[in-house]
Amino acid sequence: MSRAFRIWPVLLATAVTAQADPPVRVISLAPNLTDIVLHLGAGESLAAVTPFCAAPEDVPRVAGGLQPEAETILAIGPDLVLASVLTPAPTLRQLHHLGIRTETLATGSLEQIRTATARLAGIFGKKATQDPPPEGHEVTQTAVLLFGADTAYSAGSGTHAHEILEAAGLQNLAAEASGPWPQLGEEFLLAADPDVIIVADYGAAKKEAVIALLRGHPLRKHWKAVREGRVVVFPARAFSIPGPAALQAGQTLRDEMEKL
């Protein structure tokens, strides 16, 4: 599967009245919501998560992954289900009919991630400690985000990843492309000639190896940023999963930029 398809979709918002007591058996059907639950220190409440969630190994994984059936969920006996846009509508209707509380939160922007975190903090009776929204910075450099040095998948406007670049004081050239998660053409990239390349890495790639890969490409070796070594290798999780890591990524990326 292409790394571009590891990006999790925006979730929809559903207002649900908070219960007086924090839930003790929670099923999370979205990796970013699992991240928020763990970030809040409420991991002990997780009764099950998807196979794609970065949860402790002793937390059971839901059969069916992002699209489990209601019967599978019911068998686990949750008192709260955190659902995603990929959760089948019939499943959600069945859960509602069975009286199983379902909470769905919007996380398509950094502000929505903050709001979702605060919402879950209230549900779990936790204190949400969050950094304030980043201050605006003068944009002096252009940049392109690539999900891997050997791909052309990027993030355009309307995504939290785009907001991270803006928070770092960068002009995201992929915002000119169509769609929120475009695959950029090599001709476009060559003409754009960004000042900085941000490579979202899914492993533990070294900057030297990433630059060597880019310099070995017949077209990308001509980019100004590649010639000058102005490449930042950054954990892909912040860009691909709209969770807690995304909220700190702007300032962290800005700090990395100062090292170039």
RADAPE-V577001 format. One line per field, one symbol per residue. psi: psi as a letter, one per 30 degrees, with the letter a starting at -180 (. if undefined). Layout:
BEGIN
psi=???
END
This chain:
BEGIN
psi=kkffgfkklkllkkkkkklekklfjkkkgkeeeeeeeeefggfffjflllffkilkffkkkkkfbfilleeeeeffhlgkkjllffkkeeeeeeeeefgkkkkkkkhfleeeeeeeeeeeeeefhlkjjkklkklkkkjfkllkkkikfglgkakalglfeeeeeefggkjjfffflklfiljkleeeeeeeilekkjjjkfbhkkeeeeeeeeffkfefffkeeeefgikkkkkfeeffjiaeffffeeeeeeeeeff.
END
